[in-house]
């Protein structure tokens, strides 16, 4: 009899173990995606698509919360304890800080997903007032005495760093030396009346507060402005710009503490699917899949782009030379 009771108990225990994943799968889960300023609209649509995908795959409801701000500032927030499951920041250099300051992610985090963990790219363009009254065509127009430039602060904004480096490389190629490039960029920032902390803040300063003659902006921000203020703005592609490669990562310390690793990893992998790549193209980011690239080729034309690795030796070097305390940005801006 006791043997039979033991078998019954064992069967119940086995059934409970078998049911545990099913029960767990039915519990709703919440993710926090800590991102940079101009991805707000992209992730609203993407989150809805992912939630539908995850529900169909696992039966589990997932809610994705968003946090947006200047990319560097967002990285600091995670380091200071913001409970991010994933970080989708503007540049790999900001994400590297999560490893360097507290080991929130492993050093080789970029190897965990395809294309160095960059599921989409972008670039930097010049947004003008409607009709381009100042006849702005390229970077060298931004140092004219009659032009006021709106761009965010590269100490807090990832987009601002892309802007700065694009202008620097244009000047270096045109004028021949880093010293000449530094003089050029100093003149450009002398024309900047206000440094917002993030790209979206600069967009608001330009479009809603009517500050400046030209906004240095993400390509997708330029298209969003065109959609919202079509009669008030134009934008031009400069002769040379930078290939911006925003990268994504799971924040390991947080997902392991919260038990959200599986859904967080799937959230980032889903960015590479054709469904997600189409959403990326719709929101004026540059997809990485050939199919989506072909679909959005007219909207996102081929332009002359350089990579940060070839021009500046990668983000680590660029950050130390240009954006660290006492670097070239501090040198030119304190002289302003």
N, C-alpha and C positions, 0 to 999 in steps of 0.2 A: 504493500500500500504506500509506504513511504517512498518507494522507488517511483511509483506512479505520480505521487505529488511532486516529486523532484522533476520528473519529465514535464508535467504541466507547467510548473514554475519556469523551467528552462524555456519552454515553448513561448510563454508570455514574454519573458525577457528578450528572446530572440525577435519576437514580433515588434517589441518596443524599439529595439535597435534598428530594425528594418524601417519602421515608421519615422524614426527621428529625422532623417534628411527631408522627408515629405513635410513633416510638421514645420521644420525650420524654413523650408522653401516658401511656406505660406505667410511667414512673418514679413511685414513690409520692411523695407530697408531704405535708408536715406544716405545719399552721397553729397559731399561738398566739393564742388569744382572751383578752385581758386584760380582765376584767370586775369587777363589784362583788359584794359578799357574797351577796345573796339570789337570784342567777341560777343558782346551781350546778345545781339540779335541772332547770330549764328547758333549759339548754344541753346537759345529758346527752342528753335526748331529741331536741333539735333537731340536735345534731351527728350523731347516728345517721341521722336523716332526710336531712340534707344529704349525708353521705358516700354514701348510696345513690343520691341524685339525681345527684351529680357522677360517680359510677362509671358510671351508665347513660348519661350525656351524653357523657363523654369516654373511658371505659375506664380512667381513672386512679383509683387508690386514694388517699384522703385521710384523714389522721388529724388530729383537732383536739385540741390540748392546751388546758387551761384554767388560768387564774390568777385567784384571787379574793381580795378584801380590801376595806378601806374605799376608796371611789371616789377620793378625793383622794390617798390613799397610792398607789393603783394608777397614777394619772396620773404621780405623781412617779417611780415605778419605771420607766415607759416613758421619761421624760425622762432618767433616769439610765442608760438603756441596756438595759432589758428588751426582748427582741427580738420585740415584739408585731407580728403581721400585722394584727390588727384590735383596736380598742378599743370595748368595749360598756359604757361607764361610766354612772353613775347620773344624771349631769346634764351638760348642754352646757357649763357653766362649767368643769368638770374637763377636758373634751375640748378646750376653747379653750386651756387651758394647754399642750397639745401643740404648738400653733402658736406661742404667745407665748414658749415656752422651747425654742428649738432648731429651729423650723420643721419639725417632724415631719410636719405636715399643712398644707394651705393654709388661709388665713384663711376662705375661703368653703366650708369642708368640709361645712356643713349643707345646702348647695344640691345636693349630688350625689345624694341619694336623696329619695324622696317624703316629705312631711309633716315637713320639716326634719330628715330622717334619723332620725325617731323611729317605728319600726315597731310599737311598743306603748306603752301608758301605764300608770300606776298611780296610787295615792293613798295617803294616810296615815290609819291608823285607831288606835284605842285598845284594846289587849288587856288584859283583866282576869283575875283569878282566877275560877274556876268559881263561877257564881251571882252574880258581881259584888258581893262583900260590902261594898265601900266605896261602892256605888251611884254609880259613875262614869258620867256621861252625856255630858259635854262638856269642852272645854278648861279651863273655869274650875274644874272639880273638881280639876285637877292642881296648883293652888296652895294647896289646903287643907293645914293643918298635920298632918293625920293621914294624908296620902297620900305614898308614896315612888314616884318616877318613874324608870323605866329608859329611857334613850335614849343613843345613841352620841355621840361627840365630833364636832361640826361642823367642827373643824379638819382631821379626817382622813376623815370619812365623808360621802358624798353624801346618803345617806338621812337622816342627822342634820340636814343643812341643810334638806331638805324639811320635816322635823319642826319645826325652829326657826321657819321662815318661816310655816308653817301656823298655829302658835300665835301668832306676832306679828300676823298679819293678822286672826285672830279677835279678839284683844284690841284692835287698832286700830279695827276696825269697832264693837266693843261699847263701848269706852271713849272713842273719839273722836280721840286724838292719838298720835303716835309716842312721845312721852314716857311716856304712860300704858302703851303697849304694851311699852316697855322695862322699866318697873317690873313689869309682869305676867310677862314672860319671865324676869326676874331672880328672881322668887318661884318660878317653875316650876323653874329650875335649882338653886335652893337646896334643892329636894326631891329632887335627883338624887344618890344615894349614890356612884355610880361611872360614869365615862365610858369605855366600851369604844371601841376604834379603828374598829370597823365594825358594821354592822347585825346580822350573824350573831352576833357576840360578845355584843351586847346581848340578843339572843334567847336565847342560852345562859344568860346571867346571870339572866334572868327565869324561864325554863322549867326549867332543870336545877339552878341554884344557888338558886332560890327567892328571889331578891332582888327587892324592890319590890312595889308593889300594882298597877301599871299599866305596860305597855310601849307606847311610841309606836313604831309599826312600819309597814312596807310592808304594803299590803293582802294581797299574796300570802304574806308571812311569817305573817300572822294565820291564813290558811287552812291553811298547812302546820302551824302549831302546833295548830290545831283537829283536823287529821287525826291528828297524832301524840299529842297530849295531850288528846283530846276531853273527858275527864272532869275535867280540871284547869283549863281556860281557857275564857273567852268573849271576844268582842270586840264593840265598838260603833262605829258610824260617828258622828263628831262632827257638829254642825250645819253646820260649814263645814270644808272641807279644800282641799288644793292639788292641782292637776292635775300630776302628776309625768310628765315626758316624757324618759325615758332615750334618749339618742341614740347612734348607732353610726357608726364611720368606719374606713376602711382607714388604716393608718399608713404613709404614702407612702414615707418614707425606708427603712423596713424591707422593704416588699414589693418595692421596686425593687432593693434590694441583694440580696435572696434569690431574686428571680425568681418571686414568688408572687402578683403583682398579679391575674392573671386569676381564679384560684381564690378569692382573698380578696374580690374584688369580687362574685363570684357568691355567696359565702357570705352576704354582707349583703343582696344583692338577693333571695335566697331567703326571707328573713324576711318579705317582703311577700306571698308566695304563700299560697293558701288552706290548703295543707297545714301550713305553718308557723304561720299565724294560728290554726289549730285547736290546735296544740301550745301556743301562747302562752296561749290561753284555758284549756286543761286545767291549766296551771300557775298559774292565778289572776292572770295579768297581763291587762290590758285590751286586746283586739285592736283593730286599726284598720280591718279589713275589715268591711263591713256584714253579711256572712253570718255571720262568727264572733261579731260583737257580738250578733246576734239569738240565736244558739245559746246564748251564755253570759249572757244578759240577767238571768236570775233569780239567778244566782250572783254577778254583778257589777252591783248595782243602780245606777240613776242617783242621784247625790247632788249636793249643792251644792258645786261646785268653783270655784276661781278660778285664773287663770293668773299665772305669775310676771311676765310682761311688763306686765300691767295693774296689778298691785299693787306691784311693786318696780322696774319699768323694765328688766327683764331680768337675766340672771345676772351680767353684768359689773358693773352697779351694785350689785346685792345683795351680791356678793362683796366689793366695796370697802367698802361701808358696814358690813356685818355680820360678815364672816369674815376680813378682812385683819388683820394685826397692829395692835392698838390699836383695832379696830372694836368694834361694840356687844357682840359675844359676849365679847371679852376684857374689856371694861369691866364687864359684869355678873358674869362668872365669877371675876375676880380679887377682887371684892368679897364673894364667897360666904363 
